[in-house]
Amino acid sequence: MCSRGSVNKVEFVRSLYRHGAIKFGEYKLKSGIMSPVYFDLRCLVSLPALLRDASTLLHAAAQGMDYACICGVPYTALPIATVISVEHDIPMVIRRKEMKDYGTKKMVEGIFETGDRCLIIEDVITTGGSILETVDVLQKAGLTSCDGVVLLDRQQGGQINLTNNSFNIRSVFNITEILDLLLTAGDITQDTVDKTIAFVNENQLFKQGS
């Protein structure tokens, strides 16, 4: 879609929408809440150009951060982190979601030194819970992790939760920016924007100072 190293954000977001990675309607979230918008970035594994663009945007967002390796939050962010690792020659570790009952029984796979700083890669944050779970596993394995980048922030308090837990997160897009881009491009209506913003405002999971 774009030349390597340069990504047109408007075309990137519109392509996500066209391929169904951004959906509008009625969707049940993990929390059980019904949402008028759903982000399904798992399809990126079948869209190499978009996967590369997502990786380029996240790598750019991490500029200036100090880290020795990266870790994608399982499972959607794993292929994104892999592309960043290969494209930019950055060591990667893999966090297991379950411990195997055979072999080394490691929860973190890869080569690293105790105390190495690990940058966390995530696709979407709502509460930030998956990132904090990953931080806990990495720290127990001897890594240090206090920084991360995410492709999309749903703006429902996840960033506040992470900040309250001394974790620094940078996002490439937030939901307001996504809506503005799609509205300006004529892909969605003002009614869709209004319903989505109302949902976000009414479903703040963490608030400033909480």
Z-matrix of the N, CA and C atoms (Angstrom, degrees):
N
C 1 1.471
C 2 1.517 1 111.43
N 3 1.352 2 116.45 1 -42.72
C 4 1.451 3 121.09 2 -179.31
C 5 1.517 4 108.29 3 -132.79
N 6 1.327 5 116.52 4 157.25
C 7 1.450 6 119.22 5 176.60
C 8 1.521 7 109.02 6 -67.20
N 9 1.334 8 115.83 7 147.79
C 10 1.447 9 121.09 8 -177.69
C 11 1.523 10 110.03 9 -59.23
N 12 1.339 11 115.89 10 134.22
C 13 1.455 12 120.96 11 178.84
C 14 1.511 13 113.16 12 93.43
N 15 1.338 14 118.07 13 -10.10
C 16 1.463 15 121.47 14 178.91
C 17 1.521 16 109.14 15 -138.27
N 18 1.323 17 116.18 16 121.17
C 19 1.464 18 120.56 17 -177.09
C 20 1.527 19 109.74 18 -123.70
N 21 1.317 20 116.23 19 126.63
C 22 1.453 21 122.19 20 174.06
C 23 1.530 22 107.59 21 -80.72
N 24 1.330 23 116.60 22 109.24
C 25 1.463 24 120.49 23 -174.08
C 26 1.524 25 112.83 24 -62.63
N 27 1.335 26 116.45 25 -37.23
C 28 1.467 27 119.37 26 -179.68
C 29 1.522 28 110.18 27 -63.65
N 30 1.323 29 117.27 28 -48.25
C 31 1.458 30 120.87 29 -179.60
C 32 1.524 31 111.39 30 -67.06
N 33 1.320 32 116.39 31 -33.67
C 34 1.461 33 120.21 32 177.37
C 35 1.531 34 110.85 33 -62.26
N 36 1.317 35 116.96 34 -49.10
C 37 1.467 36 121.14 35 -179.58
C 38 1.524 37 110.92 36 -64.75
N 39 1.321 38 117.15 37 -42.13
C 40 1.465 39 120.19 38 179.07
C 41 1.530 40 111.00 39 -63.87
N 42 1.319 41 116.86 40 -36.17
C 43 1.464 42 120.39 41 177.72
C 44 1.522 43 110.74 42 -67.87
N 45 1.329 44 117.47 43 -38.99
C 46 1.462 45 120.34 44 175.31
C 47 1.522 46 110.19 45 -58.61
N 48 1.324 47 115.39 46 -43.48
C 49 1.469 48 120.52 47 -179.65
C 50 1.527 49 110.99 48 -65.46
N 51 1.321 50 117.23 49 -45.08
C 52 1.466 51 120.97 50 -178.90
C 53 1.532 52 112.13 51 -63.33
N 54 1.324 53 116.52 52 -31.74
C 55 1.459 54 120.06 53 -178.25
C 56 1.529 55 112.84 54 -92.12
N 57 1.323 56 116.85 55 5.79
C 58 1.464 57 120.02 56 175.55
C 59 1.509 58 115.58 57 83.18
N 60 1.329 59 117.90 58 11.32
C 61 1.453 60 120.19 59 176.84
C 62 1.526 61 111.24 60 -75.98
N 63 1.322 62 116.48 61 -21.51
C 64 1.467 63 123.69 62 173.37
C 65 1.520 64 106.62 63 -119.77
N 66 1.327 65 116.41 64 120.04
C 67 1.461 66 120.35 65 -175.95
C 68 1.532 67 109.97 66 -126.00
N 69 1.315 68 115.60 67 145.28
C 70 1.464 69 121.37 68 175.22
C 71 1.518 70 109.19 69 -120.99
N 72 1.335 71 116.31 70 138.98
C 73 1.464 72 121.34 71 -177.76
C 74 1.517 73 108.54 72 159.05
N 75 1.337 74 117.40 73 -129.21
C 76 1.463 75 122.40 74 176.12
C 77 1.527 76 107.66 75 -130.54
N 78 1.321 77 116.86 76 114.54
C 79 1.460 78 121.35 77 -175.80
C 80 1.528 79 110.30 78 -132.59
N 81 1.324 80 114.73 79 135.44
C 82 1.458 81 120.03 80 178.43
C 83 1.514 82 109.50 81 -85.20
N 84 1.328 83 116.62 82 124.10
C 85 1.449 84 121.46 83 -179.74
C 86 1.528 85 110.67 84 -86.65
N 87 1.328 86 116.24 85 170.70
C 88 1.462 87 121.95 86 179.52
C 89 1.516 88 111.14 87 -56.28
N 90 1.331 89 116.45 88 -33.28
C 91 1.465 90 122.10 89 -179.75
C 92 1.518 91 112.88 90 -72.94
N 93 1.343 92 117.00 91 -12.82
C 94 1.463 93 121.55 92 -177.40
C 95 1.519 94 113.07 93 97.55
N 96 1.328 95 116.59 94 -10.18
C 97 1.465 96 122.02 95 179.48
C 98 1.530 97 109.86 96 -74.86
N 99 1.335 98 116.51 97 141.27
C 100 1.460 99 121.26 98 174.51
C 101 1.523 100 109.37 99 -85.47
N 102 1.325 101 115.92 100 127.38
C 103 1.466 102 121.52 101 -175.82
C 104 1.530 103 111.09 102 -118.97
N 105 1.346 104 117.64 103 143.68
C 106 1.467 105 120.78 104 177.06
C 107 1.526 106 113.15 105 -80.73
N 108 1.325 107 117.08 106 -2.51
C 109 1.463 108 120.70 107 179.39
C 110 1.524 109 109.11 108 -140.11
N 111 1.328 110 115.64 109 144.84
C 112 1.466 111 120.58 110 -179.78
C 113 1.525 112 109.02 111 -140.44
N 114 1.319 113 115.55 112 136.30
C 115 1.463 114 121.25 113 178.93
C 116 1.520 115 108.59 114 -112.69
N 117 1.318 116 116.00 115 116.42
C 118 1.455 117 122.24 116 -177.30
C 119 1.524 118 109.03 117 -121.60
N 120 1.323 119 115.96 118 83.60
C 121 1.463 120 120.91 119 -174.98
C 122 1.527 121 113.23 120 -85.95
N 123 1.337 122 116.57 121 5.09
C 124 1.466 123 119.16 122 176.46
C 125 1.523 124 111.80 123 -63.04
N 126 1.333 125 116.68 124 -24.32
C 127 1.465 126 119.94 125 -179.33
C 128 1.523 127 112.73 126 -67.94
N 129 1.329 128 118.11 127 -12.90
C 130 1.464 129 120.79 128 -179.08
C 131 1.534 130 112.36 129 -60.23
N 132 1.333 131 116.99 130 -26.46
C 133 1.467 132 119.01 131 -179.51
C 134 1.522 133 111.54 132 -64.70
N 135 1.336 134 116.87 133 -21.60
C 136 1.466 135 121.44 134 179.41
C 137 1.523 136 112.58 135 -98.71
N 138 1.334 137 116.15 136 2.62
C 139 1.466 138 121.91 137 -177.27
C 140 1.521 139 108.99 138 -128.60
N 141 1.338 140 117.64 139 79.74
C 142 1.469 141 121.43 140 -172.88
C 143 1.528 142 115.34 141 -53.90
N 144 1.330 143 117.43 142 -39.44
C 145 1.463 144 119.62 143 -178.76
C 146 1.526 145 111.10 144 -65.48
N 147 1.322 146 116.30 145 -42.97
C 148 1.470 147 120.25 146 178.71
C 149 1.522 148 111.25 147 -69.72
N 150 1.327 149 116.43 148 -36.56
C 151 1.465 150 120.45 149 177.45
C 152 1.523 151 110.07 150 -61.67
N 153 1.330 152 116.45 151 -43.11
C 154 1.463 153 120.64 152 178.22
C 155 1.528 154 110.62 153 -65.13
N 156 1.331 155 116.56 154 -41.14
C 157 1.464 156 119.73 155 -179.91
C 158 1.529 157 111.32 156 -64.77
N 159 1.334 158 116.66 157 -41.44
C 160 1.466 159 120.55 158 177.83
C 161 1.524 160 109.97 159 -60.34
N 162 1.320 161 116.15 160 -41.81
C 163 1.461 162 121.49 161 179.66
C 164 1.526 163 111.27 162 -65.52
N 165 1.331 164 116.24 163 -40.34
C 166 1.470 165 120.60 164 178.64
C 167 1.521 166 110.88 165 -62.86
N 168 1.320 167 116.83 166 -43.69
C 169 1.464 168 121.35 167 -179.32
C 170 1.528 169 111.37 168 -64.95
N 171 1.331 170 116.85 169 -40.95
C 172 1.460 171 120.38 170 -179.18
C 173 1.529 172 111.14 171 -70.62
N 174 1.312 173 116.84 172 -38.87
C 175 1.469 174 119.58 173 177.46
C 176 1.524 175 110.13 174 -62.98
N 177 1.326 176 116.93 175 -41.19
C 178 1.468 177 120.93 176 178.67
C 179 1.526 178 110.86 177 -63.90
N 180 1.347 179 116.55 178 -37.91
C 181 1.470 180 120.85 179 -179.34
C 182 1.528 181 111.55 180 -65.02
N 183 1.329 182 116.42 181 -23.88
C 184 1.469 183 120.41 182 -177.69
C 185 1.523 184 113.38 183 -89.53
N 186 1.323 185 117.21 184 3.25
C 187 1.463 186 119.80 185 -179.19
C 188 1.534 187 110.67 186 -57.70
N 189 1.325 188 115.43 187 132.26
C 190 1.463 189 120.27 188 179.74
C 191 1.513 190 113.65 189 92.64
N 192 1.332 191 117.65 190 -14.10
C 193 1.461 192 120.85 191 177.06
C 194 1.526 193 109.02 192 -80.41
N 195 1.310 194 115.84 193 146.65
C 196 1.466 195 121.72 194 -177.02
C 197 1.528 196 109.45 195 -99.89
N 198 1.337 197 116.81 196 115.42
C 199 1.469 198 119.89 197 179.42
C 200 1.522 199 110.56 198 -155.57
N 201 1.323 200 114.73 199 153.08
C 202 1.466 201 121.17 200 -179.40
C 203 1.527 202 111.47 201 -104.70
N 204 1.337 203 116.55 202 -20.77
C 205 1.459 204 121.03 203 179.97
C 206 1.515 205 109.10 204 -154.16
N 207 1.329 206 115.79 205 171.71
C 208 1.462 207 120.74 206 179.74
C 209 1.524 208 110.10 207 -127.94
N 210 1.332 209 114.95 208 158.47
C 211 1.458 210 120.84 209 177.57
C 212 1.522 211 108.96 210 -144.61
N 213 1.334 212 116.93 211 123.12
C 214 1.452 213 120.94 212 176.24
C 215 1.516 214 110.35 213 -85.22
N 216 1.338 215 116.95 214 133.30
C 217 1.465 216 120.26 215 177.34
C 218 1.527 217 108.53 216 -64.95
N 219 1.327 218 117.98 217 125.50
C 220 1.473 219 118.66 218 -178.88
C 221 1.529 220 110.88 219 -69.56
N 222 1.369 221 116.27 220 141.22
C 223 1.463 222 122.91 221 3.73
C 224 1.539 223 112.72 222 -112.48
N 225 1.304 224 118.39 223 -26.26
C 226 1.465 225 121.87 224 -172.12
C 227 1.523 226 112.76 225 -59.93
N 228 1.327 227 117.68 226 -35.86
C 229 1.464 228 120.22 227 -176.87
C 230 1.527 229 113.20 228 -80.87
N 231 1.324 230 118.44 229 -8.44
C 232 1.463 231 120.69 230 -178.78
C 233 1.529 232 112.83 231 -60.32
N 234 1.343 233 119.26 232 -50.74
C 235 1.466 234 117.97 233 178.86
C 236 1.517 235 113.14 234 -65.47
N 237 1.328 236 117.67 235 -30.90
C 238 1.463 237 120.38 236 177.81
C 239 1.526 238 109.54 237 -65.43
N 240 1.330 239 116.40 238 -46.19
C 241 1.461 240 120.72 239 178.86
C 242 1.526 241 111.03 240 -63.26
N 243 1.326 242 116.58 241 -36.49
C 244 1.461 243 120.65 242 179.79
C 245 1.523 244 111.30 243 -62.16
N 246 1.331 245 116.47 244 -43.03
C 247 1.470 246 120.09 245 178.69
C 248 1.530 247 110.61 246 -64.43
N 249 1.333 248 116.88 247 -42.11
C 250 1.467 249 119.96 248 177.51
C 251 1.522 250 109.99 249 -59.69
N 252 1.319 251 116.34 250 -43.93
C 253 1.460 252 121.46 251 -179.90
C 254 1.524 253 111.56 252 -59.54
N 255 1.324 254 116.39 253 -48.08
C 256 1.463 255 120.95 254 -177.01
C 257 1.529 256 111.74 255 -71.32
N 258 1.327 257 116.31 256 -44.52
C 259 1.469 258 120.25 257 -176.93
C 260 1.528 259 112.81 258 -66.29
N 261 1.342 260 116.33 259 -32.86
C 262 1.461 261 119.59 260 -173.20
C 263 1.526 262 113.18 261 -117.21
N 264 1.322 263 116.65 262 10.30
C 265 1.469 264 122.18 263 176.50
C 266 1.528 265 111.61 264 55.32
N 267 1.340 266 115.72 265 48.08
C 268 1.460 267 121.81 266 -179.95
C 269 1.532 268 108.59 267 -110.63
N 270 1.329 269 118.72 268 127.12
C 271 1.462 270 120.51 269 178.17
C 272 1.533 271 111.52 270 -57.84
N 273 1.319 272 115.36 271 145.93
C 274 1.464 273 121.17 272 -178.58
C 275 1.523 274 110.00 273 -128.78
N 276 1.319 275 116.09 274 146.18
C 277 1.460 276 121.42 275 171.53
C 278 1.524 277 107.63 276 -121.11
N 279 1.324 278 115.59 277 156.93
C 280 1.461 279 121.24 278 -179.46
C 281 1.514 280 109.44 279 -118.36
N 282 1.324 281 115.24 280 127.17
C 283 1.460 282 120.90 281 175.21
C 284 1.526 283 109.25 282 -91.67
N 285 1.318 284 116.03 283 124.35
C 286 1.458 285 120.14 284 175.45
C 287 1.532 286 109.82 285 -79.51
N 288 1.321 287 116.69 286 146.74
C 289 1.462 288 120.07 287 175.22
C 290 1.525 289 110.82 288 -85.78
N 291 1.346 290 115.98 289 -26.69
C 292 1.458 291 120.03 290 178.04
C 293 1.526 292 108.47 291 -133.88
N 294 1.312 293 116.50 292 143.86
C 295 1.456 294 120.75 293 177.03
C 296 1.528 295 109.61 294 -80.77
N 297 1.341 296 116.33 295 133.51
C 298 1.458 297 120.69 296 175.31
C 299 1.531 298 108.98 297 -73.26
N 300 1.332 299 116.54 298 149.45
C 301 1.468 300 119.64 299 178.63
C 302 1.524 301 111.76 300 -94.68
N 303 1.333 302 116.22 301 20.09
C 304 1.458 303 121.23 302 177.15
C 305 1.527 304 108.82 303 -147.59
N 306 1.336 305 116.64 304 173.19
C 307 1.465 306 120.16 305 -179.63
C 308 1.515 307 111.84 306 68.94
N 309 1.331 308 116.35 307 -142.35
C 310 1.467 309 121.18 308 -176.68
C 311 1.522 310 112.97 309 -78.63
N 312 1.328 311 117.18 310 -19.36
C 313 1.474 312 123.49 311 -179.35
C 314 1.534 313 111.51 312 61.22
N 315 1.320 314 116.32 313 28.28
C 316 1.463 315 120.01 314 179.26
C 317 1.526 316 110.88 315 -73.92
N 318 1.330 317 115.95 316 145.12
C 319 1.460 318 121.26 317 172.87
C 320 1.528 319 111.12 318 -94.35
N 321 1.340 320 116.71 319 -17.97
C 322 1.459 321 121.59 320 177.37
C 323 1.523 322 108.03 321 -127.22
N 324 1.339 323 116.55 322 120.21
C 325 1.452 324 122.16 323 -179.33
C 326 1.531 325 110.10 324 -100.67
N 327 1.320 326 116.11 325 142.49
C 328 1.452 327 120.78 326 178.60
C 329 1.521 328 111.14 327 132.35
N 330 1.317 329 115.85 328 177.09
C 331 1.463 330 121.89 329 -179.57
C 332 1.527 331 108.94 330 -108.10
N 333 1.322 332 116.13 331 123.42
C 334 1.463 333 120.37 332 179.64
C 335 1.523 334 109.22 333 -157.87
N 336 1.327 335 114.71 334 165.68
C 337 1.461 336 121.57 335 177.38
C 338 1.523 337 109.19 336 -105.32
N 339 1.315 338 116.06 337 147.01
C 340 1.462 339 120.17 338 176.18
C 341 1.534 340 109.42 339 -57.07
N 342 1.322 341 115.19 340 130.28
C 343 1.465 342 120.16 341 -179.65
C 344 1.510 343 114.65 342 94.80
N 345 1.351 344 117.34 343 -9.24
C 346 1.467 345 119.97 344 177.44
C 347 1.530 346 110.34 345 -58.42
N 348 1.330 347 115.57 346 141.16
C 349 1.466 348 120.64 347 177.91
C 350 1.532 349 109.29 348 -86.24
N 351 1.308 350 115.52 349 128.72
C 352 1.466 351 120.98 350 -176.88
C 353 1.527 352 110.24 351 -116.41
N 354 1.313 353 116.51 352 124.96
C 355 1.461 354 122.49 353 177.21
C 356 1.525 355 109.05 354 -86.75
N 357 1.320 356 116.90 355 129.47
C 358 1.461 357 121.23 356 -179.47
C 359 1.527 358 110.25 357 -93.20
N 360 1.337 359 115.53 358 134.05
C 361 1.459 360 123.22 359 178.17
C 362 1.526 361 108.32 360 -108.61
N 363 1.325 362 117.88 361 129.44
C 364 1.463 363 121.81 362 -179.78
C 365 1.524 364 109.90 363 -135.85
N 366 1.328 365 116.37 364 152.63
C 367 1.464 366 119.65 365 179.80
C 368 1.525 367 111.91 366 -88.29
N 369 1.332 368 117.04 367 -50.37
C 370 1.473 369 121.47 368 -177.71
C 371 1.522 370 108.54 369 -139.49
N 372 1.336 371 116.91 370 140.72
C 373 1.466 372 119.30 371 171.12
C 374 1.522 373 110.14 372 -119.79
N 375 1.322 374 114.60 373 136.92
C 376 1.463 375 122.19 374 172.29
C 377 1.528 376 107.81 375 -115.32
N 378 1.341 377 116.63 376 -64.63
C 379 1.470 378 120.76 377 176.39
C 380 1.517 379 112.05 378 -99.17
N 381 1.333 380 117.26 379 -21.28
C 382 1.460 381 120.74 380 -174.76
C 383 1.515 382 112.09 381 86.45
N 384 1.334 383 116.59 382 2.06
C 385 1.460 384 121.42 383 -176.31
C 386 1.522 385 114.30 384 -60.74
N 387 1.330 386 116.98 385 -40.21
C 388 1.469 387 119.96 386 -178.74
C 389 1.526 388 111.55 387 -65.29
N 390 1.331 389 115.95 388 -34.93
C 391 1.466 390 119.99 389 177.49
C 392 1.521 391 110.09 390 -67.40
N 393 1.337 392 117.17 391 -43.92
C 394 1.460 393 120.14 392 -179.10
C 395 1.528 394 111.14 393 -65.52
N 396 1.330 395 117.49 394 -34.83
C 397 1.464 396 120.85 395 175.63
C 398 1.530 397 109.95 396 -63.57
N 399 1.339 398 115.94 397 -41.52
C 400 1.458 399 120.86 398 179.70
C 401 1.525 400 110.60 399 -66.60
N 402 1.320 401 117.15 400 -41.56
C 403 1.469 402 121.72 401 177.68
C 404 1.527 403 109.59 402 -57.59
N 405 1.314 404 116.67 403 -44.62
C 406 1.467 405 121.52 404 -178.38
C 407 1.532 406 111.14 405 -60.80
N 408 1.342 407 116.26 406 -45.38
C 409 1.468 408 120.78 407 -179.59
C 410 1.529 409 110.68 408 -65.20
N 411 1.336 410 116.82 409 -43.77
C 412 1.456 411 120.88 410 -179.35
C 413 1.528 412 111.39 411 -63.56
N 414 1.329 413 116.05 412 -42.24
C 415 1.460 414 119.55 413 -179.12
C 416 1.519 415 111.70 414 -66.44
N 417 1.317 416 117.13 415 -37.27
C 418 1.465 417 120.33 416 177.98
C 419 1.525 418 111.19 417 -66.25
N 420 1.339 419 116.39 418 -24.75
C 421 1.465 420 121.14 419 178.57
C 422 1.530 421 111.59 420 -85.82
N 423 1.350 422 116.87 421 -6.27
C 424 1.455 423 120.38 422 177.00
C 425 1.510 424 115.56 423 107.42
N 426 1.326 425 116.85 424 -0.60
C 427 1.463 426 120.70 425 178.24
C 428 1.520 427 110.87 426 -87.53
N 429 1.328 428 115.83 427 160.01
C 430 1.456 429 121.92 428 173.60
C 431 1.521 430 107.73 429 -109.87
N 432 1.315 431 116.90 430 130.92
C 433 1.466 432 119.56 431 -179.34
C 434 1.520 433 110.32 432 -143.36
N 435 1.332 434 115.15 433 115.16
C 436 1.460 435 119.55 434 179.02
C 437 1.528 436 111.39 435 -139.71
N 438 1.347 437 117.10 436 9.36
C 439 1.458 438 121.67 437 179.88
C 440 1.524 439 110.19 438 -135.10
N 441 1.329 440 115.51 439 148.95
C 442 1.451 441 119.51 440 176.97
C 443 1.517 442 111.74 441 -159.05
N 444 1.333 443 115.19 442 164.43
C 445 1.466 444 121.22 443 174.94
C 446 1.526 445 108.25 444 -129.93
N 447 1.315 446 115.33 445 144.03
C 448 1.459 447 121.40 446 -178.50
C 449 1.526 448 108.87 447 -132.30
N 450 1.317 449 115.94 448 143.45
C 451 1.458 450 119.40 449 -179.50
C 452 1.525 451 111.25 450 -70.95
N 453 1.333 452 116.95 451 -41.15
C 454 1.466 453 120.24 452 -175.65
C 455 1.521 454 112.60 453 -140.63
N 456 1.308 455 115.67 454 126.90
C 457 1.459 456 122.99 455 174.92
C 458 1.532 457 108.28 456 -102.01
N 459 1.331 458 116.71 457 119.63
C 460 1.469 459 120.79 458 179.81
C 461 1.524 460 112.70 459 -72.56
N 462 1.323 461 118.11 460 -5.43
C 463 1.474 462 124.29 461 177.37
C 464 1.527 463 112.43 462 59.70
N 465 1.325 464 115.95 463 39.55
C 466 1.467 465 119.53 464 177.76
C 467 1.526 466 112.01 465 -112.29
N 468 1.325 467 115.97 466 20.57
C 469 1.456 468 120.30 467 174.98
C 470 1.517 469 114.74 468 108.10
N 471 1.317 470 117.73 469 -1.69
C 472 1.454 471 120.38 470 -178.94
C 473 1.522 472 112.91 471 -60.41
N 474 1.337 473 116.16 472 -42.54
C 475 1.459 474 119.84 473 179.85
C 476 1.522 475 110.76 474 -63.74
N 477 1.323 476 117.05 475 -38.82
C 478 1.467 477 120.88 476 177.89
C 479 1.526 478 110.17 477 -63.81
N 480 1.332 479 116.28 478 -44.39
C 481 1.464 480 120.77 479 179.20
C 482 1.524 481 111.27 480 -60.16
N 483 1.330 482 116.74 481 -43.53
C 484 1.453 483 120.42 482 179.99
C 485 1.527 484 111.37 483 -66.03
N 486 1.330 485 116.52 484 -42.87
C 487 1.470 486 120.82 485 177.99
C 488 1.523 487 110.83 486 -61.00
N 489 1.329 488 116.18 487 -40.71
C 490 1.468 489 120.50 488 178.29
C 491 1.529 490 112.25 489 -63.93
N 492 1.329 491 115.42 490 -21.48
C 493 1.460 492 120.82 491 178.62
C 494 1.531 493 111.86 492 -103.60
N 495 1.343 494 114.78 493 23.36
C 496 1.479 495 122.61 494 175.79
C 497 1.523 496 113.20 495 59.78
N 498 1.336 497 115.88 496 34.96
C 499 1.460 498 120.24 497 177.44
C 500 1.522 499 108.91 498 -116.81
N 501 1.326 500 115.94 499 129.62
C 502 1.459 501 122.11 500 -178.75
C 503 1.524 502 110.46 501 -95.26
N 504 1.329 503 117.05 502 120.22
C 505 1.467 504 121.07 503 -178.70
C 506 1.526 505 110.24 504 -122.48
N 507 1.330 506 115.35 505 136.98
C 508 1.463 507 121.72 506 173.81
C 509 1.523 508 108.15 507 -116.65
N 510 1.327 509 116.40 508 136.84
C 511 1.465 510 120.14 509 179.63
C 512 1.526 511 110.41 510 -112.53
N 513 1.324 512 115.85 511 145.25
C 514 1.464 513 121.24 512 175.50
C 515 1.522 514 109.41 513 -76.95
N 516 1.326 515 115.72 514 -44.26
C 517 1.469 516 122.13 515 178.30
C 518 1.521 517 108.94 516 -133.93
N 519 1.343 518 115.52 517 153.39
C 520 1.460 519 119.54 518 163.89
C 521 1.523 520 107.35 519 -116.76
N 522 1.310 521 116.66 520 171.36
C 523 1.459 522 120.35 521 -172.58
C 524 1.531 523 111.81 522 -64.61
N 525 1.331 524 117.39 523 -33.37
C 526 1.461 525 120.66 524 178.46
C 527 1.527 526 110.76 525 -62.93
N 528 1.336 527 116.39 526 -42.76
C 529 1.462 528 120.55 527 179.20
C 530 1.526 529 111.20 528 -65.48
N 531 1.319 530 116.98 529 -40.18
C 532 1.464 531 121.14 530 178.37
C 533 1.529 532 110.20 531 -60.42
N 534 1.322 533 116.00 532 -47.18
C 535 1.464 534 121.10 533 -179.81
C 536 1.530 535 111.41 534 -61.95
N 537 1.333 536 116.65 535 -44.26
C 538 1.464 537 121.01 536 179.89
C 539 1.524 538 111.45 537 -61.00
N 540 1.329 539 116.66 538 -43.05
C 541 1.467 540 121.09 539 -179.36
C 542 1.524 541 111.13 540 -63.95
N 543 1.327 542 116.45 541 -45.40
C 544 1.461 543 120.29 542 -178.00
C 545 1.528 544 111.85 543 -70.64
N 546 1.325 545 116.79 544 -34.64
C 547 1.470 546 120.53 545 177.73
C 548 1.526 547 110.22 546 -67.47
N 549 1.316 548 116.86 547 -46.59
C 550 1.463 549 121.43 548 -179.98
C 551 1.526 550 111.42 549 -61.23
N 552 1.331 551 115.98 550 -35.61
C 553 1.472 552 121.11 551 -179.71
C 554 1.532 553 112.12 552 -78.24
N 555 1.333 554 117.06 553 -8.58
C 556 1.462 555 120.63 554 179.68
C 557 1.517 556 114.27 555 82.36
N 558 1.344 557 116.71 556 15.06
C 559 1.466 558 120.30 557 -178.15
C 560 1.522 559 112.75 558 -83.42
N 561 1.331 560 117.35 559 -25.81
C 562 1.462 561 121.35 560 178.48
C 563 1.522 562 108.92 561 -134.29
N 564 1.324 563 115.83 562 166.02
C 565 1.466 564 121.06 563 -177.90
C 566 1.528 565 111.32 564 -97.65
N 567 1.326 566 115.41 565 165.60
C 568 1.456 567 120.60 566 176.81
C 569 1.519 568 110.58 567 -63.01
N 570 1.334 569 117.09 568 -33.02
C 571 1.464 570 121.29 569 178.80
C 572 1.531 571 110.41 570 -62.25
N 573 1.323 572 116.37 571 -41.21
C 574 1.465 573 120.58 572 177.92
C 575 1.519 574 110.61 573 -63.45
N 576 1.331 575 115.82 574 -42.10
C 577 1.469 576 120.64 575 177.75
C 578 1.521 577 110.29 576 -60.91
N 579 1.323 578 116.66 577 -48.06
C 580 1.470 579 121.21 578 -177.33
C 581 1.522 580 111.77 579 -61.59
N 582 1.339 581 117.08 580 -42.80
C 583 1.468 582 120.68 581 179.97
C 584 1.527 583 111.16 582 -64.85
N 585 1.327 584 115.70 583 -39.62
C 586 1.461 585 119.77 584 -178.33
C 587 1.520 586 111.35 585 -69.62
N 588 1.323 587 117.02 586 -44.37
C 589 1.461 588 120.96 587 179.27
C 590 1.527 589 110.55 588 -63.61
N 591 1.331 590 116.55 589 -39.85
C 592 1.473 591 120.56 590 178.21
C 593 1.525 592 110.28 591 -61.87
N 594 1.337 593 116.45 592 -41.41
C 595 1.462 594 120.95 593 178.73
C 596 1.532 595 110.64 594 -62.24
N 597 1.317 596 116.07 595 -45.34
C 598 1.468 597 120.69 596 -179.25
C 599 1.528 598 110.29 597 -61.91
N 600 1.317 599 116.67 598 -45.32
C 601 1.471 600 121.05 599 -178.87
C 602 1.525 601 112.12 600 -65.22
N 603 1.343 602 116.68 601 -33.65
C 604 1.461 603 120.94 602 -177.98
C 605 1.526 604 112.98 603 -84.87
N 606 1.326 605 116.25 604 -8.70
C 607 1.473 606 119.11 605 -176.51
C 608 1.521 607 110.91 606 -128.59
N 609 1.332 608 114.48 607 56.85
C 610 1.460 609 121.03 608 175.91
C 611 1.535 610 108.03 609 -83.61
N 612 1.323 611 116.32 610 114.44
C 613 1.454 612 121.23 611 -175.82
C 614 1.516 613 112.87 612 -83.54
N 615 1.321 614 116.03 613 -26.02
C 616 1.472 615 121.55 614 175.57
C 617 1.527 616 107.19 615 -140.52
N 618 1.320 617 115.86 616 134.42
C 619 1.451 618 119.50 617 -179.36
C 620 1.520 619 110.24 618 -116.80
N 621 1.336 620 115.32 619 156.58
C 622 1.462 621 120.88 620 -179.31
C 623 1.515 622 109.82 621 -54.51
N 624 1.343 623 115.34 622 128.90
C 625 1.462 624 120.18 623 178.33
C 626 1.506 625 114.17 624 87.72
N 627 1.386 626 116.15 625 -3.45
C 628 1.460 627 117.88 626 -179.26
C 629 1.512 628 111.11 627 -84.32
